Amino acid sequence: MAMDDERPICAIGHVRLAVEEVDTACGFFARAGMREVLKRPEFAILELRGGTHLVLAKAAEPVAAGERAPFDLMVDDVDAAHRRFVADGVAATPIERGNIHDSFTVTGPSGYVIPINSSHAVGMV
């Protein structure tokens, strides 16, 4: 790490999500702005900003409708992200303006509810 690099030295490497249809879920997250790294019928990997990988795996059992995803997503421009999801036909709640985050939720693959938040990384306005 460079001496002038003020980023934390640790990051989340992998987040795993069991989904009913890997191909559908991979397409959803790619359209949301993640980079597809690998896609197979039972398994896919997508890259997020910072190098974290979202690992999608075929669920052994159906996912409960409305289950909250085990993560939330942060974006620099929450208004643009909301417009992008809606234009893609994704069910999205209205944006709620908050003290720390502006946020909304989307219904994602396998019926997961996924919170989308504005960024609050140090150095971001």
Secondary structure in CASP SS format (residue, H / E / C, confidence):
PFRMAT SS
TARGET T0000
AUTHOR 0000-0000-0000
METHOD secondary structure of the structure
MODEL  1
M C 1.00
A C 1.00
M C 1.00
D C 1.00
D C 1.00
E C 1.00
R C 1.00
P C 1.00
I C 1.00
C C 1.00
A C 1.00
I C 1.00
G C 1.00
H E 1.00
V E 1.00
R E 1.00
L E 1.00
A E 1.00
V E 1.00
E C 1.00
E C 1.00
V H 1.00
D H 1.00
T H 1.00
A H 1.00
C H 1.00
G H 1.00
F H 1.00
F H 1.00
A H 1.00
R H 1.00
A C 1.00
G C 1.00
M C 1.00
R E 1.00
E E 1.00
V E 1.00
L E 1.00
K E 1.00
R E 1.00
P C 1.00
E C 1.00
F E 1.00
A E 1.00
I E 1.00
L E 1.00
E E 1.00
L C 1.00
R H 1.00
G H 1.00
G H 1.00
T C 1.00
H E 1.00
L E 1.00
V E 1.00
L E 1.00
A E 1.00
K E 1.00
A C 1.00
A C 1.00
E C 1.00
P C 1.00
V C 1.00
A C 1.00
A C 1.00
G C 1.00
E C 1.00
R E 1.00
A C 1.00
P C 1.00
F C 1.00
D C 1.00
L E 1.00
M E 1.00
V E 1.00
D C 1.00
D C 1.00
V H 1.00
D H 1.00
A H 1.00
A H 1.00
H H 1.00
R H 1.00
R H 1.00
F H 1.00
V H 1.00
A H 1.00
D C 1.00
G C 1.00
V C 1.00
A C 1.00
A E 1.00
T C 1.00
P C 1.00
I C 1.00
E E 1.00
R E 1.00
G C 1.00
N C 1.00
I C 1.00
H C 1.00
D E 1.00
S E 1.00
F E 1.00
T E 1.00
V E 1.00
T E 1.00
G C 1.00
P H 1.00
S H 1.00
G H 1.00
Y C 1.00
V E 1.00
I E 1.00
P E 1.00
I E 1.00
N E 1.00
S E 1.00
S C 1.00
H C 1.00
A C 1.00
V C 1.00
G C 1.00
M C 1.00
V C 1.00
END
